[in-house]
Amino acid sequence: MLVRKLLPYFVQGIMIGLVIGLIFYFFAMPNASQQQRTVVEIKESRNATVVSTDGPASYANAVAIAAPSVVNINTTKLVGGRQHPLYNDPTFRRFFNDQQRSPMQRKDNSLGSGVIISEQGYILTNNHVIAGADEIQVVLTDGRQADAQVIGTDPETDVAVLKISLDNLPGITFGQSDVLRVGDVVLAIGNPFGVGQTVTQGIVSATERSHLGIATYENFIQTDAAINPGNSGGALINAAGELIGINTAIYTRSGGSQGVGFAIPANTVKIVMKQILEYGHAIRGWLGIEIQTITPALAESFGLLAARGIIIAGVIPQGPADHAGAETGDIILQINGEAIVDGTEALNLIAQTAPGNELHMSGIRQGKPFSITAHTSKRPTPQSHTIQQ
């Protein structure tokens, strides 16, 4: 009887317990599941992203400063015609009139650009722009024209200096090309395709470009500013309107710009220009050796750890290197304590050493370390494309 009386209370207690359990499950369990979630820590800026506004919105001021110094260069070359093949035969010579007896000449015209560097009328351009020209005419942005005189040329860097006789000439300001950084904004000014002065904008894509086969001494600024035929000899300027290069060449498959152009650095141009103005030509150091870059195959054959340095392929008799005791087959790894990477670097280093100065060279001779000291002399005018230094 007692069990029957207590049974309802047991059932009631069980029901109350189930209700409390369900309430706990629906309201308390989500908090427990949240505590088990994986927490990933990230770094997030609390500030809105701001695009740098250091650069100017317009480069018109830079162009206004430099553009008047950039000129168009028109060259004319007289090309002789061929005599009739029967003219030299006495039997047929009498049948030719005076006009046929003299070979006809035609004029071959070409276009380029240049940069006025002083009020005295000196102009910088590329050697290939004026090479072989019989007439050179310079056209300024203000419409004035003048015949130009060649002061001197340096085919090995593709630099030429001209002079015109006009008043009130706007000389450009030189910048410091050795502080250029990849990504710096540059502007190319010239006369592409003869359409008239044109400005294109880009950045410095690379510096100290060499091994291009453009000139003997190469240390080019590479830019994606559009450079086209007719731009050669024109100005590459920075955002302040200062000259930092002379536009020289492009890599192209179509004949037009494809975003790979090259300019001679202004600091290189200044050195060559000063020597031309003082001596009539560039002055460079010379050792009288023929050199070859150490390739991986040569490095392996000589037991070198890396493909760096040069090998002397020939020694000019009675030259500075010959007097210093250099021998064919010598491997040069350092010049004046500076490690040599390849032939281009060695070529530039020797050339930059003024005649009469010492060059200390060290490397390997017949498997053993050696060193010599040579005194540079003046580099003779090259007679061929053989690399002699």
Secondary structure, 3 states (H helix, E strand, C coil): CHHHHHHHHHHHHHHHHHHHHHHHHHHHHHHHHHHCCCCCCCCCCCCCCCCCCCCCCCCHHHHHHHHHHEEEEEEEEEEECCCCCCCCCHHHHCCCCHHHHCCCEEEEEEEEEEEECCCCCEEEECHHHHCCCCEEEEECCCCCEEECEEEEEECCCCEEEEECCCCCCCCCCECCHHHCCCCCEEEEEECHHHCCCEEEEEEEEEEEECCCCCCCCCCEEEECCCCCCCCCCCEEECCCCCEEEEEEEECCCCCCCCCCEEEEEHHHHHHHHHHHHHHCCCCCEECCEEEEECCHHHHHHHCCCCCCCEEEEEECCCCHHHHHCCCCCCEEEEECCEECCCHHHHHHHHHCCCCCCEEEEEEEECCEEEEEEEECEECCCCCCCCCEC
